[in-house]
């Protein structure tokens, strides 16, 4: 069984992986107009498709900005292969076929080795979830979502907003080996969703077009999630809490990639890093004593990268020289001579600036 977090919202985070990981995006002529339709999910979330899960243990993640186009840079994170699964139709699994729509689906190692998998289905109006199921030869467990959850409403694009209501009652009377099936009822919490950003996702040495979706639980729950989903069946998710900011660096409760279909079994084409003025979030962050920073510039010219304290005083010049358009520049900042606290990296080029907050923790 897979557990990403404890208590009420642990499985909520995991099931949202499913939703947004499945997405194949339809692109309009305008760069900003990225739309997800029913047909997009149907092409990726199909029985027999492969599913892979990757994890990173970083505690602080820069979730980027709202609006766009933005560069969401997670290229410094390392994701070793973790778990591999297959998607199954509920009609293939007798225990599920007796409870749910036969067109719904789950994932697992086999039809009798399903651990904490969402039971989901694509409808005309959205992507819905009925429950979470665990099925093994000697036991079963179901966490019902009544009313069902709708983590994605069609059509979904930048600035789309929707919400789901909290959980209700669930009933199950099945026995396995003369022991009643374990049932949890009213598992889901109410949540508000907004696709609040778009741009380029940099992760695992690759570059993807993406949408950023924010989820915030209501009714006393504490979860906040940031989902970056692509048109290649890959999703990056940062789980956090409601006391964290909507932009910039947040304290992460979990950091994961899910990849579905061809994204789980092949290496996507590496696209060029956008030719824009771009300053990465330093990594690691917090750090002691050194941290790495990357940046690109839109045209050939002089770039200056400096560090300032919270009083606006310059404490270091990291880079001052010629930079080539679209070429990633690598720099290292050593703070061994500085006290613990908040600092800011500032990239200057062609009369424009980009800034990132950094934390020295000794």
C-alpha positions in Angstrom: 0.0 0.0 0.0 1.2 3.5 -0.8 1.0 6.2 1.8 2.1 9.7 0.9 0.7 11.6 3.9 -1.1 10.8 7.1 -4.6 11.6 8.3 -7.5 12.9 6.3 -5.7 14.4 3.3 -3.1 11.8 2.7 -5.0 9.8 0.1 -6.5 13.0 -1.3 -3.0 14.1 -2.5 -2.4 10.7 -4.0 -5.7 10.6 -5.9 -5.2 14.1 -7.4 -2.0 12.7 -8.9 -4.2 10.4 -10.9 -6.4 13.1 -12.2 -3.9 15.5 -13.5 -1.3 13.0 -14.5 -3.6 11.6 -17.2 -3.9 14.8 -19.1 -3.2 15.2 -22.8 -3.5 18.8 -23.7 -5.1 20.4 -26.8 -3.2 23.5 -27.9 -4.9 26.4 -29.7 -3.0 28.8 -31.9 -2.5 31.2 -29.1 0.3 30.2 -26.6 -1.9 31.0 -23.6 -4.9 28.9 -24.8 -4.2 25.4 -23.4 -7.4 23.4 -23.0 -8.2 19.9 -21.6 -11.2 18.1 -23.1 -12.8 14.7 -22.4 -11.1 13.2 -25.5 -7.7 14.2 -24.2 -8.0 12.1 -21.0 -9.6 9.2 -22.9 -6.4 8.9 -25.1 -4.1 8.4 -22.1 -6.2 6.9 -19.3 -6.9 3.5 -20.8 -6.8 -0.1 -19.6 -3.3 -1.5 -20.1 -1.5 1.8 -19.9 1.7 1.9 -17.8 1.9 4.1 -14.7 5.2 5.1 -13.0 5.7 7.1 -9.8 8.8 9.1 -8.8 9.5 10.8 -5.5 11.8 13.5 -4.1 12.5 14.4 -0.5 13.1 18.1 -0.8 11.4 20.2 1.9 11.4 23.5 0.2 10.1 24.0 -3.4 9.6 27.1 -5.5 6.1 26.6 -7.1 6.5 29.6 -9.3 4.2 32.4 -10.3 0.6 32.7 -11.4 -0.3 33.9 -14.8 2.2 33.3 -17.6 3.9 32.4 -19.6 6.3 31.3 -16.8 9.2 28.9 -16.5 8.5 26.4 -13.7 12.0 25.2 -13.0 12.4 21.9 -11.0 15.5 20.7 -13.0 17.6 20.4 -9.8 15.4 17.8 -8.2 16.3 14.1 -8.4 13.6 11.5 -8.9 14.8 7.8 -8.8 12.4 5.2 -10.2 10.0 4.2 -7.4 6.9 2.2 -8.4 5.4 0.8 -11.6 1.7 -0.1 -12.2 -0.8 -0.9 -14.9 -4.3 0.7 -15.4 -7.2 -1.8 -15.2 -10.9 -1.5 -16.0 -13.3 -2.2 -13.1 -15.0 -4.7 -15.4 -11.8 -6.8 -15.2 -12.0 -7.0 -11.4 -15.0 -8.8 -10.0 -14.8 -7.0 -6.6 -15.0 -3.6 -8.4 -17.5 -4.6 -11.1 -20.0 -5.4 -8.4 -19.7 -1.9 -6.9 -18.9 0.7 -9.5 -19.6 1.6 -13.1 -17.8 -1.0 -15.3 -16.2 1.9 -17.3 -14.3 3.1 -14.2 -10.7 2.3 -13.7 -8.0 1.7 -11.1 -4.2 1.0 -11.2 -2.2 -1.8 -9.5 0.5 -4.4 -9.8 -2.2 -6.9 -10.9 -6.0 -7.2 -10.8 -5.7 -8.8 -7.3 -2.9 -6.5 -6.1 -4.5 -3.0 -6.0 -3.2 -0.7 -3.3 -4.9 2.6 -2.4 -5.9 3.3 -6.0 -8.6 5.8 -7.0 -11.6 4.4 -8.7 -12.2 7.0 -11.5 -14.1 7.6 -14.7 -14.1 10.1 -17.6 -17.6 11.6 -18.2 -18.9 14.2 -20.6 -18.5 17.0 -18.0 -15.5 16.0 -16.0 -13.1 13.5 -14.5 -14.8 12.0 -11.4 -13.7 9.7 -8.6 -16.0 7.3 -6.8 -13.7 5.9 -4.2 -10.3 4.6 -3.3 -9.8 0.8 -3.3 -7.3 -1.7 -2.0 -7.8 -5.3 -3.2 -5.7 -8.3 -2.2 -6.4 -12.0 -2.2 -7.3 -12.0 1.5 -8.6 -8.5 2.1 -10.4 -5.5 0.6 -10.7 -1.9 1.6 -12.8 0.9 0.1 -12.9 4.6 0.9 -16.1 6.0 -0.7 -16.6 9.5 -2.0 -20.3 10.3 -1.7 -21.0 12.5 -3.4 -18.3 11.6 -5.9 -15.4 14.1 -6.4 -14.8 16.0 -9.6 -11.1 17.0 -9.6 -11.3 18.1 -13.2 -14.2 19.8 -15.0 -14.3 20.1 -18.8 -13.2 22.1 -20.6 -10.3 23.1 -18.4 -7.9 25.9 -19.4 -6.1 28.8 -17.8 -8.3 30.6 -15.3 -10.8 27.7 -15.1 -12.3 27.4 -11.6 -14.5 24.8 -9.9 -15.1 23.1 -6.6 -16.2 19.8 -5.0 -18.3 19.2 -1.9 -17.4 17.2 1.2 -18.0 13.5 1.8 -21.1 11.7 2.9 -22.0 8.1 3.7 -20.8 4.8 2.2 -22.0 1.3 2.6 -20.4 -2.1 2.0 -21.5 -5.6 3.2 -19.0 -7.8 1.5 -17.1 -10.5 3.5 -13.7 -11.9 2.6 -12.6 -15.1 4.4 -15.5 -14.5 6.8 -14.3 -11.1 7.7 -16.3 -8.0 6.7 -14.6 -5.7 4.1 -13.1 -2.6 5.6 -15.0 0.5 4.7 -14.2 4.1 5.4 -17.0 6.6 4.6 -17.2 10.3 4.0 -13.5 10.4 3.1 -13.3 13.3 0.8 -13.2 16.9 1.9 -14.5 20.0 0.0 -12.0 21.7 -2.2 -11.6 24.7 -4.5 -9.6 24.5 -7.7 -8.2 27.0 -10.1 -5.8 26.7 -13.1 -3.9 29.8 -12.2 -0.7 29.6 -14.3 0.8 28.3 -17.5 4.2 28.0 -19.2 7.2 25.7 -19.4 8.0 22.9 -16.9 11.6 22.0 -16.6 12.1 18.6 -14.9 14.3 15.5 -15.1 16.4 17.1 -17.9 13.3 17.7 -20.0 11.1 20.6 -21.0 7.3 20.5 -21.3 4.4 22.9 -21.9 2.2 22.9 -18.8 -0.7 24.3 -16.8 -0.5 24.9 -13.1 -3.5 24.0 -11.0 -3.9 25.0 -7.4 -6.2 23.0 -5.0 -7.1 24.3 -1.5 -9.2 22.3 0.9 -12.0 24.0 2.9 -14.1 23.1 5.9 -11.3 23.0 8.4 -8.9 20.8 6.3 -5.3 22.0 5.8 -4.1 20.7 2.4 -2.9 22.9 -0.5 -1.6 21.3 -3.7 0.2 22.6 -6.8 -0.1 20.5 -9.9 1.9 21.0 -13.1 0.4 18.9 -15.9 1.6 18.4 -19.4 0.5 17.1 -22.8 2.8 14.1 -22.5 1.1 12.1 -19.7 3.4 13.5 -17.1 2.5 15.5 -13.9 4.6 17.1 -11.2 2.9 17.7 -7.9 3.9 19.6 -4.8 1.8 18.9 -1.7 1.8 21.7 0.9 -0.5 23.3 3.6 -2.8 26.3 3.5 -0.5 28.4 5.6 2.0 28.4 2.8 2.1 31.1 0.0 0.5 30.6 -3.4 3.7 31.6 -5.2 7.5 31.3 -4.6 9.0 28.9 -2.1 6.7 26.7 0.0 7.4 24.0 2.6 6.5 20.8 0.9 4.8 17.8 2.5 5.5 15.7 -0.6 7.1 16.0 -4.1 6.1 13.5 -6.8 6.0 12.8 -10.5 3.5 10.5 -12.1 3.8 9.5 -15.7 1.1 7.6 -17.7 1.1 5.8 -21.0 3.9 6.5 -23.4 5.4 9.0 -20.9 6.0 6.1 -18.5 7.7 3.9 -21.0 9.6 6.2 -23.3 11.8 9.3 -23.1 10.0 12.4 -24.4 11.8 14.7 -26.8 13.9 17.3 -25.1 12.9 20.7 -26.2 15.1 23.8 -26.1 14.9 25.9 -23.0 12.9 29.1 -23.8 14.9 32.0 -24.9 13.7 34.4 -22.2 15.1 36.2 -19.2 14.9 33.5 -16.6 16.4 33.0 -13.1 16.1 29.7 -11.5 15.3 29.0 -7.8 18.6 28.2 -6.1 19.1 24.6 -5.1 19.4 23.5 -2.4 17.2 26.0 -0.5 17.6 26.5 2.4 21.3 25.9 2.1 24.6 26.0 4.0 27.1 27.1 2.9 26.8 26.9 -0.9 23.9 26.8 -3.4 23.6 26.5 -7.2 21.8 29.1 -9.5 21.0 29.0 -13.2 19.8 31.6 -15.6 19.2 32.4 -19.3 19.0 35.6 -21.3 16.9 36.4 -24.4 19.8 37.9 -26.5 23.6 38.0 -26.3 24.8 40.6 -23.9 26.1 41.4 -20.4 24.3 39.8 -17.5 24.9 40.6 -13.8 23.8 38.3 -11.0 24.0 39.7 -7.4 22.9 38.8 -3.9 21.2 41.2 -1.5 20.2 41.0 2.1 16.7 42.0 3.5 17.9 45.6 3.9 18.7 45.8 0.2 22.4 45.8 0.7 24.5 44.0 -1.8 26.5 41.2 -0.3 27.9 39.4 -3.3 28.3 39.5 -7.1 28.1 36.0 -8.5 28.3 36.7 -12.2 29.2 39.7 -14.2 30.0 39.1 -17.9 28.9 38.0 -21.3 26.0 35.6 -21.7 24.7 33.9 -24.8 21.0 33.8 -25.8 19.2 30.7 -24.6 22.3 29.1 -23.1 21.9 28.0 -19.5 24.5 29.8 -17.3 25.5 28.0 -14.1 26.7 29.8 -11.0 27.5 28.9 -7.4 26.9 31.2 -4.3 29.0 30.5 -1.2 27.4 32.1 1.9 29.9 30.8 4.4 30.7 34.4 5.4 27.1 35.3 6.0 24.7 34.9 8.9 21.6 32.8 8.7 18.6 34.6 7.2 16.8 35.6 4.0 18.7 36.8 1.0 17.7 37.6 -2.6 19.4 36.7 -5.9 18.9 39.4 -8.6 19.5 38.9 -12.3 20.0 42.1 -14.3 19.9 42.1 -18.1 18.9 44.7 -20.7 17.2 47.0 -18.2 15.1 44.1 -16.8 15.4 42.2 -13.5 14.4 38.8 -12.1 14.6 38.0 -8.3 14.4 34.9 -6.1 14.3 34.5 -2.4 17.0 32.4 -0.8 17.4 31.1 2.8 20.7 30.6 4.5 20.3 28.2 7.4 23.3 27.4 9.6 
